[in-house]
Amino acid sequence: MDQFFEEIKRFFKKYIKQILIASVLLTTVFSTLYLFKSEATPEDDEYSGALTDPDLYDGNAYFKFYVEDENQEAFTNTVLLNQYLRLEENLTEVSENTNTNLLEAYEEQKINLELNPTDTIPVIEVRRDNKSQLMTLYVRLENIKDNKKIANYLFDELLNNKISVLENKDVYLFLEPNVFEKTIEKATTKDLFSSLNIRKTIMIVSILLVLSIVLMISIFLGKEFFSKKLNFSFSYFTDESTEFNLYSDRIENNYEISKFLSAPGFTEKLLVTQNILPKLEEISKNTTINKSKNKLVIDTTKFYIYKELENTEELSQVSEIIIVVEAGKTDRNWFNTQKRVASLYNKPIKVLQINR
């Protein structure tokens, strides 16, 4: 367990600054997107039946109402209402009774409305707020007085239950016809921040920060699993038959490592290391190294040191093969190759990682 925590601490010591910087940047980007998305509730397509207020312009007339069906549930079929309002006979009736050009205006935009419904603002339509279920009828002719006339006429039609598609339904009128006298401007950044739910915003930003940190940790872990050098014990694999140990000054496990290497005593073993063996003379007081002959003795155990496994006389008489990994210096390809070759000799295999 000490070895695992040692590797985790080394990992965060190496990457903590990069993780935090990248996480803060990601959180900033996603938080900004969230804030600007909160500026206005997105509108759904008209044919989904769940619509919110569109942009309102100077001279638009409107009123709000609510409809319940026979089951006392909200009536939500705005598609049906719009189709009814835009029938030629109904547009003709409204135009004649209000002395306006509603029919003519609708006929002029009918083709565009059919081809590009999302890009065309109808001269008359009903929309529904997908939260409150309130419906809003809009009239958008160029003549403001005509807009008010039409809105008042349809308001009275609803009030007197003269809309045939709403028969057997309860209609509640919430807001009498009004005319917008000026363009409703979109909220500024200052207005946006002042209207935000601070607690909710803090919670969302905190969640985004945590998710960003988790994402960056995953990315850097993935980087270690595919790096050319072996940096951490969790970034490479050993099978169940392979014994593993880790040597580090911070753990102070010299005694354990010396026994891991030498036990059982009075034997000969093979040490395979890609680089010059570091710190091995510090592992045990009873360590001697013969650099000229590539030999090492710990207690009563003799080691032959090789950079790669070869068919030699010593290999036939050793009791174990020990592969040494020096963190940050040993190549992944070299390690995988030596491990595969070592498995061919039917001898116990150990892996020792040395952290500088």
C-alpha positions in Angstrom: 0.0 0.0 0.0 2.9 2.4 0.8 4.2 1.7 -2.7 0.9 2.6 -4.3 0.6 5.9 -2.4 4.2 6.7 -3.2 3.4 6.4 -6.9 0.2 8.4 -6.6 2.1 11.2 -4.8 4.8 11.2 -7.5 2.1 11.3 -10.2 0.4 14.4 -8.7 3.7 16.1 -8.0 4.6 15.8 -11.6 1.3 16.8 -13.1 -0.6 18.9 -10.4 0.2 22.3 -12.0 -0.8 21.1 -15.5 -4.0 19.5 -14.1 -5.1 22.6 -12.2 -4.3 25.1 -15.0 -6.0 23.0 -17.7 -9.0 22.4 -15.4 -9.4 26.1 -14.6 -9.3 26.9 -18.3 -11.9 24.2 -19.1 -14.1 25.3 -16.3 -13.9 29.0 -17.5 -14.9 28.0 -21.0 -17.8 25.8 -20.0 -19.0 28.3 -17.3 -19.0 31.1 -19.9 -21.0 28.9 -22.3 -23.4 28.1 -19.5 -23.9 31.8 -18.6 -24.5 32.9 -22.1 -26.8 30.0 -22.7 -28.8 31.1 -19.6 -29.3 34.5 -21.2 -32.4 33.2 -23.0 -34.5 30.0 -22.8 -34.0 28.1 -26.0 -37.0 27.8 -28.3 -38.2 24.6 -29.7 -39.5 24.1 -33.2 -43.1 25.2 -33.6 -44.2 21.7 -34.5 -43.0 20.2 -31.2 -45.8 22.2 -29.5 -43.5 23.5 -26.8 -42.5 27.0 -27.6 -41.4 30.0 -25.6 -41.7 33.8 -26.3 -39.8 34.8 -29.4 -38.1 38.2 -29.9 -40.7 41.0 -29.6 -40.7 44.0 -31.8 -42.2 47.5 -31.7 -45.8 47.3 -32.7 -46.5 43.6 -32.0 -49.8 42.9 -30.4 -50.3 40.0 -28.1 -52.4 38.4 -25.3 -52.0 35.4 -23.1 -54.4 32.6 -22.3 -54.5 29.1 -20.9 -56.5 26.1 -22.1 -57.6 23.0 -20.3 -58.9 19.9 -22.0 -61.7 17.6 -20.9 -59.4 15.8 -18.4 -58.5 19.2 -16.8 -55.0 18.9 -18.1 -53.1 21.6 -20.1 -54.0 21.7 -23.7 -50.7 21.9 -25.6 -51.5 21.5 -29.3 -50.3 24.8 -30.7 -49.9 23.2 -34.1 -53.7 22.7 -34.3 -54.4 26.2 -33.1 -52.0 27.7 -35.7 -53.5 25.6 -38.5 -57.0 26.8 -37.5 -56.0 30.5 -37.3 -54.3 30.3 -40.8 -57.2 28.6 -42.6 -58.2 30.9 -45.5 -61.8 31.2 -44.4 -60.8 32.2 -40.9 -58.2 34.7 -42.1 -60.9 36.1 -44.4 -63.4 36.4 -41.6 -60.9 38.2 -39.3 -59.8 40.5 -42.1 -63.3 41.5 -43.0 -64.5 41.9 -39.4 -61.4 44.0 -38.4 -61.1 45.8 -41.8 -57.4 44.8 -42.0 -55.2 43.1 -44.6 -54.3 40.0 -42.4 -55.2 37.5 -45.2 -53.1 39.4 -47.8 -50.1 39.6 -45.4 -50.3 35.9 -44.6 -50.6 34.9 -48.3 -47.4 36.9 -49.1 -45.3 35.0 -46.5 -47.1 31.6 -46.8 -44.5 30.1 -49.1 -41.6 31.2 -47.0 -43.3 30.0 -43.9 -43.8 26.5 -45.4 -40.2 26.3 -46.7 -38.4 27.9 -43.8 -40.6 27.9 -40.7 -37.8 28.5 -38.3 -36.5 31.6 -40.2 -39.8 33.2 -40.9 -41.7 35.2 -38.3 -45.5 34.6 -39.0 -47.9 37.5 -39.1 -50.1 35.6 -36.7 -49.3 32.6 -34.5 -49.8 31.0 -31.1 -46.9 29.9 -29.0 -46.7 28.0 -25.7 -44.4 28.4 -22.8 -43.0 25.0 -22.0 -42.9 25.7 -18.3 -46.1 27.6 -17.4 -48.1 26.1 -20.4 -49.4 29.6 -21.0 -50.2 30.3 -24.6 -49.5 33.6 -26.3 -51.2 34.9 -29.5 -49.0 37.2 -31.6 -50.1 39.6 -34.4 -47.3 41.2 -36.4 -48.6 43.3 -39.2 -46.8 46.5 -40.1 -49.8 48.6 -39.0 -49.9 48.8 -35.2 -53.6 49.8 -35.0 -54.4 46.7 -37.2 -52.4 44.5 -34.8 -54.5 45.8 -31.9 -57.8 45.3 -33.8 -57.0 41.7 -34.7 -55.8 40.9 -31.2 -58.9 42.4 -29.6 -61.1 40.5 -32.1 -59.6 37.1 -31.4 -59.5 37.9 -27.7 -63.3 38.4 -27.8 -63.7 35.2 -29.9 -61.9 33.2 -27.2 -63.9 34.9 -24.4 -67.1 34.0 -26.1 -66.0 30.4 -26.9 -66.3 31.0 -30.7 -63.0 29.1 -31.6 -64.4 25.8 -32.8 -61.2 23.8 -32.2 -61.5 24.7 -28.5 -65.0 23.5 -28.0 -65.5 21.5 -24.8 -62.3 23.0 -23.5 -61.9 25.6 -20.7 -60.2 28.8 -21.8 -58.7 31.2 -19.2 -57.6 34.6 -20.4 -54.7 35.9 -18.4 -53.6 39.1 -20.2 -55.7 41.4 -22.3 -54.4 42.5 -25.7 -51.3 44.7 -25.5 -49.0 46.4 -28.0 -45.2 46.6 -27.6 -44.2 50.2 -27.8 -40.4 49.5 -28.1 -38.1 46.7 -28.9 -37.2 44.5 -26.0 -33.5 44.5 -25.9 -31.5 41.4 -25.0 -30.0 41.3 -21.6 -26.5 42.8 -21.2 -23.8 40.8 -19.5 -24.3 42.9 -16.4 -28.0 42.2 -16.4 -27.3 38.6 -16.9 -25.1 38.3 -13.9 -27.5 40.3 -11.7 -30.4 37.9 -12.6 -28.5 34.7 -12.0 -29.2 32.4 -9.2 -25.9 32.8 -7.4 -26.1 29.6 -5.4 -27.1 27.5 -8.5 -24.3 29.1 -10.5 -21.7 28.4 -7.8 -22.9 24.8 -7.7 -22.7 24.4 -11.4 -19.2 26.0 -11.6 -18.0 23.7 -8.8 -19.4 20.6 -10.6 -17.7 21.7 -13.8 -14.4 22.2 -12.0 -14.5 18.8 -10.4 -15.4 17.2 -13.8 -12.6 19.1 -15.5 -10.1 17.9 -12.9 -11.3 14.3 -13.3 -11.0 14.6 -17.1 -7.5 16.0 -16.9 -6.4 13.3 -14.5 -7.7 10.7 -16.9 -5.9 12.3 -19.8 -2.5 12.4 -18.0 -3.0 8.9 -16.7 -3.7 7.8 -20.3 -0.5 9.6 -21.3 1.5 7.6 -18.9 0.0 4.3 -20.1 1.3 5.1 -23.6 4.5 6.9 -22.8 7.8 5.6 -24.2 9.4 5.6 -20.8 8.2 3.8 -17.7 7.5 6.4 -15.1 5.1 4.8 -12.7 4.4 1.2 -11.6 0.7 1.5 -12.5 1.5 2.4 -16.1 2.9 -1.0 -17.1 1.7 -4.6 -16.5 3.1 -7.6 -14.8 1.3 -11.0 -14.7 0.3 -12.8 -11.5 3.4 -15.0 -11.6 5.7 -12.1 -11.6 6.7 -10.6 -8.2 7.0 -6.9 -8.0 8.6 -4.4 -5.6 9.5 -0.8 -5.5 12.6 0.9 -4.0 12.5 4.5 -2.9 14.3 6.6 -0.4 11.0 8.0 0.7 9.5 4.6 1.7 12.8 3.6 3.5 12.3 -0.1 2.6 16.0 -1.0 2.1 15.7 -4.1 4.3 12.7 -5.4 2.4 14.3 -4.8 -1.0 17.6 -6.4 0.0 15.7 -9.6 0.9 13.5 -9.3 -2.2 16.6 -9.4 -4.3 18.8 -11.9 -2.3 16.3 -14.4 -0.8 16.8 -17.3 -0.7 20.5 -17.0 0.0 23.5 -18.9 -1.4 22.1 -18.7 -5.0 23.0 -17.1 -8.3 20.6 -14.7 -10.1 20.4 -12.6 -13.2 19.8 -8.9 -13.1 18.7 -7.3 -16.3 18.9 -3.5 -16.5 18.8 -1.1 -19.4 20.9 1.5 -17.6 23.7 1.5 -15.1 22.4 0.3 -11.8 21.7 3.2 -9.5 21.7 3.2 -5.7 22.1 -0.6 -5.4 25.1 -0.2 -3.2 22.9 1.7 -0.8 20.3 -1.0 -0.5 22.3 -3.2 1.9 25.5 -2.8 3.9 26.4 -6.2 2.7 26.5 -5.2 -1.0 29.5 -5.4 -3.2 29.7 -4.5 -6.9 32.4 -5.7 -9.3 31.8 -3.3 -12.2 34.5 -4.6 -14.4 33.0 -8.1 -14.4 29.3 -7.0 -14.2 28.7 -8.8 -10.9 26.9 -7.9 -7.8 26.8 -9.6 -4.4 24.1 -9.0 -1.8 24.6 -11.0 1.4 25.2 -14.5 0.1 23.6 -14.1 -3.3 25.5 -13.5 -6.4 24.0 -11.5 -9.4 25.1 -11.4 -13.0 24.3 -8.1 -14.6 23.1 -7.9 -18.2 21.6 -5.2 -20.4 19.6 -7.8 -22.4 18.9 -11.4 -21.9 21.3 -13.6 -23.8 21.9 -17.4 -24.0 25.0 -17.6 -21.7 26.4 -20.1 -19.3 25.3 -18.1 -16.3 21.7 -18.1 -17.5 21.5 -21.9 -17.3 22.6 -21.9 -13.6 20.7 -18.9 -12.1 17.6 -19.4 -10.0 15.8 -16.2 -10.8 15.6 -13.5 -13.4 15.2 -9.9 -12.0 14.3 -7.1 -14.4 15.2 -3.7 -13.1 13.0 -0.7 -14.1 14.5 2.8 -13.5 11.5 5.2 -13.3 11.7 7.8 -16.1 14.6 6.1 -17.9 13.7 2.6 -18.8 12.0 2.2 -22.2 8.6 0.5 -22.4 9.6 -1.5 -25.5 12.8 -2.7 -23.8 10.9 -3.8 -20.7 8.2 -5.6 -22.6 10.8 -7.4 -24.8 12.9 -8.5 -21.8 9.8 -9.7 -20.0 8.6 -11.8 -22.9 12.0 -13.3 -23.4 12.5 -14.1 -19.7 9.2 -16.0 -19.7 10.8 -18.5 -22.2 13.4 -19.7 -19.7 10.9 -21.2 -17.2 12.5 -19.4 -14.3 10.9 -17.2 -11.6 10.7 -13.6 -12.7 10.9 -10.5 -10.5 10.5 -6.8 -11.4 12.2 -4.2 -9.3 11.3 -0.5 -9.9 13.8 2.1 -8.6 12.7 5.6 -8.1 15.3 8.3 -8.0 
